[in-house]
Amino acid sequence: MSTPTVELDFQPYAEQREVLESPARFRAVAAGRRSGKTMLAGFETVRRALQGGGSWHGWWVTPGHSISETGFTLIDNALPDAVVDKRKSAPPYQHIFANGARLDYRTTDGDANVSVGLDWVVLDEAAKGIPERAWTQEIRPTLSDTDGDAMFISTPDGRGLFHDVWQRGQSEDHDDFQSWRWSTYANPHVPDEEVDAARKDIPDRIFRQEYLAEFLDDTGGVFDVERAREEYELPDGVQPAPEANPPYRVAADLARSEDYLAIVGLGADGVVSHLTRERDLTWPQIQRRIESVADAHGNPTVAIDATRDNKLVSDLEADGMALEPVTFSAGRKQNLIENLTAGIESDEVTVPADSMLATELGVFEFETTRAGNIRYGAPEGHHDDTVDALAMAYDLTSGSGVATARATFGDASNETVSDETEQTVGDLLGGALRDS
């Protein structure tokens, strides 16, 4: 029996079309309520099932059956009976297509999700309760032997699996990921007046998360990145961005092992003027890069990572560069990061919205150790080199027109200070963090 021809009636708006046209293997969509993200994933799922044939196998994964029912109903209502061989309209839901393709609706609140191999997976409301282990230990391995693809859709909700996947899609370090974010206002089928009315009825933070699709820093996030982001482009090369005003500050975090050389320029107004992020450079190449950036920025004092003794620092000093060496320790990094956090919250720092610096600021997190200390850094799979460079640049006071907002009580010099003698905001809040 021949499989009937089906014309899929779906008119995506601009943001949806960009997702559909992306060649990325793993796509993540953070979108507001009623923004059409489920419709988008449903269309892509049906398109793949109809093209895949009898061996095609896909999953629609959710935190619970109530969300699965939404996806099942949307797809079931869109499918003509001629293309459906069988359907299971009660949990666990299922569609078997006339061409033999199979779509199972699974949840992460029951037995482990294991399979011999999948061609396609949708993780629906991925921020609302899908644990990281469901992806890393169960679902991701099922895509390996089939070279299968996945789409994550959700309204943001703190930090976790979905936030991490979304940030990977913003990073040039993960070529197989791509991500997007848009608010409910983007959906032309929802009147702006309706969204405006919702804004009056619910708390601001809920509106920002649920309708504006903002990742709010509730659970482990350090920086209010949205406050610092601004749409402007950094010039190619080493010249400072025209948006930043002199005199400038410059800082360099040196590449080691798998890390990157990061050089950040910062204007007197707190606007990032330059960003270098490169790896696999020789020490002479790194030295020349630092010198050229400093020269283009008026040869200010350069803060430089001197945690490990290396010839580069002495060579730069021998060439006449004014340096302020920074030796990183747990206490010193905490000092720098909390100082930068205060600066961002005081609107004294501006970063390019579409930059790796904004991405690294977004994933940067803290954890409280068993001893009650605050530890800062990037999560596994990410880097924080540009964050460290920005923190060092912001900490420089010479030549700055910005009154640096100190978040440290105690020694603020560049010498290493012990955890016993340095009292920081993290120390003062540590008890509250541990008890929360």
Secondary structure as the mmCIF struct_conf table of DSSP 4:
data_model
#
loop_
_struct_conf.conf_type_id
_struct_conf.id
_struct_conf.beg_label_comp_id
_struct_conf.beg_label_asym_id
_struct_conf.beg_label_seq_id
_struct_conf.end_label_comp_id
_struct_conf.end_label_asym_id
_struct_conf.end_label_seq_id
HELX_LH_PP_P HELX_LH_PP_P1 SER A 2 THR A 5
HELX_RH_AL_P HELX_RH_AL_P1 ALA A 14 GLU A 21
BEND BEND1 ARG A 25 ARG A 25
STRN STRN1 PHE A 26 ALA A 31
TURN_TY1_P TURN_TY1_P1 ARG A 33 ARG A 34
BEND BEND2 SER A 35 GLY A 36
HELX_RH_AL_P HELX_RH_AL_P2 LYS A 37 GLY A 52
TURN_TY1_P TURN_TY1_P2 GLY A 54 SER A 55
STRN STRN2 HIS A 57 THR A 62
BEND BEND3 PRO A 63 GLY A 64
HELX_RH_AL_P HELX_RH_AL_P3 HIS A 65 ALA A 78
BEND BEND4 LEU A 79 LEU A 79
HELX_RH_3T_P HELX_RH_3T_P1 ASP A 81 VAL A 83
STRN STRN3 VAL A 84 LYS A 88
BEND BEND5 ALA A 90 PRO A 92
HELX_LH_PP_P HELX_LH_PP_P2 TYR A 93 TYR A 93
STRN STRN4 GLN A 94 PHE A 97
TURN_TY1_P TURN_TY1_P3 ALA A 98 ASN A 99
BEND BEND6 GLY A 100 GLY A 100
STRN STRN5 ARG A 102 THR A 107
BEND BEND7 THR A 108 ASP A 111
BEND BEND8 VAL A 116 VAL A 116
BEND BEND9 ASP A 119 ASP A 119
STRN STRN6 TRP A 120 ASP A 124
TURN_TY1_P TURN_TY1_P4 GLU A 125 GLY A 129
HELX_RH_AL_P HELX_RH_AL_P4 GLU A 132 ARG A 133
HELX_RH_PI_P HELX_RH_PI_P1 ALA A 134 ILE A 139
HELX_RH_AL_P HELX_RH_AL_P5 ARG A 140 THR A 142
TURN_TY1_P TURN_TY1_P5 LEU A 143 ASP A 147
STRN STRN7 ASP A 149 SER A 154
BEND BEND10 GLY A 158 GLY A 160
HELX_RH_AL_P HELX_RH_AL_P6 LEU A 161 GLN A 170
TURN_TY1_P TURN_TY1_P6 GLU A 172 ASP A 173
TURN_TY1_P TURN_TY1_P7 ASP A 175 ASP A 176
STRN STRN8 PHE A 177 TRP A 182
HELX_RH_3T_P HELX_RH_3T_P2 THR A 184 ALA A 186
TURN_TY1_P TURN_TY1_P8 PRO A 188 HIS A 189
BEND BEND11 VAL A 190 VAL A 190
HELX_RH_AL_P HELX_RH_AL_P7 ASP A 192 ASP A 201
BEND BEND12 ILE A 202 ILE A 202
HELX_RH_AL_P HELX_RH_AL_P8 ASP A 204 GLU A 210
TURN_TY1_P TURN_TY1_P9 TYR A 211 TYR A 211
BEND BEND13 LEU A 212 LEU A 212
BEND BEND14 THR A 219 GLY A 220
STRN STRN9 GLY A 221 GLY A 221
HELX_RH_AL_P HELX_RH_AL_P9 VAL A 225 ALA A 228
STRN STRN10 ARG A 229 GLU A 230
HELX_LH_PP_P HELX_LH_PP_P3 LEU A 234 PRO A 235
BEND BEND15 ASP A 236 GLN A 239
HELX_LH_PP_P HELX_LH_PP_P4 PRO A 240 ALA A 241
TURN_TY1_P TURN_TY1_P10 PRO A 242 GLU A 243
BEND BEND16 ALA A 244 ALA A 244
HELX_LH_PP_P HELX_LH_PP_P5 ASN A 245 ASN A 245
BEND BEND17 PRO A 246 PRO A 247
HELX_LH_PP_P HELX_LH_PP_P6 TYR A 248 TYR A 248
STRN STRN11 ARG A 249 ASP A 253
HELX_LH_PP_P HELX_LH_PP_P7 LEU A 254 ALA A 255
TURN_TY1_P TURN_TY1_P11 SER A 257 GLU A 258
STRN STRN12 LEU A 261 LEU A 266
TURN_TY1_P TURN_TY1_P12 ALA A 268 ASP A 269
BEND BEND18 GLY A 270 GLY A 270
STRN STRN13 VAL A 271 VAL A 271
STRN STRN14 VAL A 272 GLU A 278
BEND BEND19 ASP A 280 ASP A 280
HELX_RH_AL_P HELX_RH_AL_P10 TRP A 283 ALA A 296
TURN_TY1_P TURN_TY1_P13 HIS A 297 GLY A 298
BEND BEND20 ASN A 299 ASN A 299
STRN STRN15 VAL A 302 ASP A 305
BEND BEND21 THR A 307 ARG A 308
HELX_RH_AL_P HELX_RH_AL_P11 LYS A 311 ALA A 318
TURN_TY1_P TURN_TY1_P14 ASP A 319 GLY A 320
STRN STRN16 LEU A 323 VAL A 326
HELX_RH_AL_P HELX_RH_AL_P12 ALA A 330 GLU A 345
TURN_TY1_P TURN_TY1_P15 SER A 346 ASP A 347
STRN STRN17 THR A 350 THR A 350
STRN STRN18 VAL A 351 PRO A 352
BEND BEND22 ALA A 353 SER A 355
HELX_RH_AL_P HELX_RH_AL_P13 MET A 356 VAL A 363
STRN STRN19 GLU A 365 THR A 368
TURN_TY1_P TURN_TY1_P16 ARG A 370 ALA A 371
BEND BEND23 GLY A 372 GLY A 372
STRN STRN20 ILE A 374 GLY A 377
HELX_LH_PP_P HELX_LH_PP_P8 ALA A 378 PRO A 379
TURN_TY1_P TURN_TY1_P17 GLU A 380 GLY A 381
HELX_RH_AL_P HELX_RH_AL_P14 ASP A 385 ASP A 395
TURN_TY1_P TURN_TY1_P18 SER A 398 GLY A 399
BEND BEND24 VAL A 402 VAL A 402
STRN STRN21 THR A 408 PHE A 409
BEND BEND25 GLY A 410 GLY A 410
BEND BEND26 SER A 413 GLU A 415
TURN_TY1_P TURN_TY1_P19 ASP A 419 THR A 421
STRN STRN22 GLN A 423 THR A 424
HELX_RH_AL_P HELX_RH_AL_P15 VAL A 425 ASP A 435
#
